[in-house]
């Protein structure tokens, strides 16, 4: 379904420190994620996210991850970071996403059950329900919200989904090539999103792992 030689976009999520933002910039990623969910170990306030986002050069996109936040909270954060896009990672309905986004582009997370249970998740229907989203982000369904560093069974996803997809959940420099190989033929375009797979501790990114991850994605692009 995808065009030949499609470039896989890369998002590094859960940034909390200036040096980590700088490492993402140096590695050549396309987007950075700031987690505004207070129960996450990678949580930052909207004000802190705005401070970090000011380090970004043009065309590197900030993404604000929210979980069941109020419209006022979402729009308040967006006012601080006008060029950000949103990532809804909670129980938000299609109507709630549209209202909170207020015309801003957004991603909608799909929480895929682990193991064989992943076969029961109707991704085609989910993508249709959230057709206003710029892309559907695929993450493993774990306790709580915001991602748990777990991988679901990629091979159980439908063979064809007429949407842009973002593969997340348990990605590392070692397995991202396989993820791209399995998912790219199934969708309009594919991006990847990593957090714990490039960390030395929760919320603390490793510049070397970020560089390795980006290099692995670029190598996969050249291969497939």
C-alpha positions in Angstrom: 0.0 0.0 0.0 2.9 2.4 0.7 5.0 4.1 -1.9 8.4 2.8 -2.7 11.3 4.3 -0.8 9.1 5.9 1.8 11.0 7.7 4.5 10.1 6.5 8.0 9.4 9.4 10.3 10.9 9.2 13.8 9.6 10.5 17.1 11.5 10.3 20.3 9.1 10.6 23.2 9.2 11.3 26.9 11.9 14.1 26.9 12.5 15.8 30.2 16.0 17.4 29.9 17.7 19.9 27.6 20.6 17.6 26.8 18.1 15.0 25.6 16.4 17.4 23.3 19.8 18.4 21.9 20.6 14.7 21.3 17.4 14.2 19.4 18.2 17.2 17.2 21.7 16.0 16.6 20.5 12.5 15.6 18.1 13.9 13.0 14.8 12.7 14.4 11.6 14.3 13.1 9.6 14.9 16.3 9.9 15.0 20.0 7.2 14.0 22.5 6.5 15.7 25.8 4.3 13.7 28.3 1.8 16.0 30.1 0.2 13.0 31.9 1.0 13.6 35.6 1.2 9.9 36.5 3.9 9.2 34.0 7.5 9.0 35.2 8.3 11.1 32.2 5.8 13.8 33.0 6.7 17.5 32.4 4.4 20.5 33.0 3.2 22.5 30.0 5.5 25.3 31.0 8.5 22.9 31.1 7.5 21.4 27.8 7.5 24.9 26.3 11.0 25.6 27.7 12.3 22.5 26.1 10.4 23.1 22.8 12.1 26.4 22.4 15.4 24.6 21.7 13.9 22.9 18.6 15.0 24.1 15.1 12.4 24.6 12.3 10.6 21.5 11.0 11.2 19.4 14.1 7.8 18.9 15.5 6.9 19.0 19.2 4.1 16.5 20.2 2.1 16.8 23.4 0.9 13.5 24.9 -2.3 13.9 26.9 -4.5 11.4 28.8 -8.1 12.2 29.5 -7.3 15.9 29.9 -9.9 18.6 29.9 -10.4 20.8 26.9 -9.1 23.8 28.9 -6.0 21.9 29.9 -5.2 20.8 26.3 -5.8 24.2 24.8 -3.8 25.9 27.6 -0.8 23.7 26.8 -1.3 24.3 23.1 -1.2 28.1 23.7 2.3 27.7 25.2 3.5 25.6 22.3 1.7 26.9 19.2 3.4 24.6 16.7 2.7 21.4 18.6 0.5 18.6 17.5 -1.5 16.5 20.0 -1.4 12.8 20.9 -4.5 11.5 22.7 -3.5 8.5 24.7 -6.5 8.0 27.0 -10.2 7.2 26.6 -11.0 10.2 24.4 -13.8 9.7 21.9 -13.6 11.0 18.4 -15.8 14.0 19.3 -13.6 14.7 22.4 -10.4 14.6 20.3 -11.9 17.1 17.8 -13.1 19.4 20.5 -9.9 19.5 22.4 -7.7 19.7 19.3 -9.6 22.8 18.1 -8.5 22.3 14.5 -4.9 21.3 15.4 -3.5 18.1 13.9 -3.6 15.1 16.3 -2.6 11.5 16.7 -4.9 8.9 18.3 -3.3 6.1 20.3 -4.7 2.6 19.8 -3.9 0.3 22.7 -3.3 -3.2 21.2 -3.7 -6.2 23.6 -0.6 -8.2 24.2 -0.1 -11.7 22.8 -2.8 -13.6 20.9 -5.4 -11.2 22.2 -4.1 -8.6 19.8 -5.9 -10.5 17.0 -9.2 -9.4 18.5 -8.5 -5.7 18.1 -10.3 -4.3 15.0 -7.7 -1.7 13.8 -9.6 -1.0 10.6 -12.7 -0.1 12.5 -10.7 2.0 15.0 -9.0 3.9 12.2 -12.4 4.6 10.6 -13.8 5.9 13.9 -10.8 8.2 14.3 -10.5 9.2 10.7 -10.0 12.8 11.7 -6.6 11.9 13.2 -3.5 12.6 11.3 -2.3 9.1 12.2 -3.2 6.2 14.4 -0.4 5.4 16.9 -0.1 1.7 17.8 0.9 1.0 21.4 0.7 -2.1 23.7 -2.3 -2.2 26.1 -0.7 -2.3 29.5 -2.0 -1.2 32.9 -2.3 2.6 33.1 -1.7 5.0 30.2 1.2 6.5 28.3 3.0 3.4 27.2 4.8 0.7 29.2 7.7 -0.3 27.0 6.0 -3.5 25.9 5.6 -4.8 22.3 2.4 -6.3 21.0 2.4 -9.0 18.2 2.9 -6.9 15.1 2.1 -9.9 12.8 -1.5 -10.0 14.1 -2.4 -6.6 12.7 -4.7 -6.5 9.6 -2.9 -6.8 6.3 -4.3 -3.5 5.0 -5.2 -0.3 6.9 -6.1 2.8 4.9 -4.4 5.1 7.4 -1.0 6.6 8.3 0.3 4.5 11.3 2.9 5.2 14.0 4.5 2.1 15.5 5.2 2.4 19.2 5.6 0.2 22.2 8.8 -1.6 23.2 10.8 -0.4 20.2 14.6 -0.5 20.4 17.5 -0.1 18.0 17.6 -3.9 17.8 13.9 -4.6 16.8 12.8 -1.5 14.9 14.0 -2.9 11.6 11.7 -5.9 12.0 8.8 -3.6 13.0 9.2 -1.5 9.9 9.4 -4.6 7.7 6.2 -6.0 9.1 4.1 -2.8 9.3 5.1 -0.7 6.3 3.3 -2.8 3.7 0.0 -2.6 5.7 -0.6 1.2 5.7 -0.4 4.5 3.9 2.8 5.5 5.6 4.7 4.4 8.7 6.4 6.4 11.4 8.0 5.0 14.6 7.9 6.3 18.2 10.4 5.3 20.9 10.8 6.2 24.5 12.1 3.6 27.0 14.1 1.9 24.2 16.6 4.8 24.1 16.8 5.4 27.9 19.4 4.8 30.6 16.7 5.3 33.2 13.1 6.4 33.1 12.9 9.9 31.7 16.7 9.9 31.1 17.6 9.5 27.4 20.9 8.0 26.2 22.4 10.0 23.3 24.2 6.9 22.0 21.0 4.8 21.9 19.1 7.7 20.2 21.8 7.8 17.5 21.7 4.0 17.1 17.9 4.0 16.8 17.8 6.7 14.1 20.6 4.8 12.3 18.6 1.6 12.4 15.5 3.2 11.0 17.5 4.8 8.1 19.1 1.5 7.4 15.7 -0.1 7.3 14.5 2.5 4.9 17.4 1.7 2.6 16.7 -2.0 2.8 13.0 -2.1 2.2 
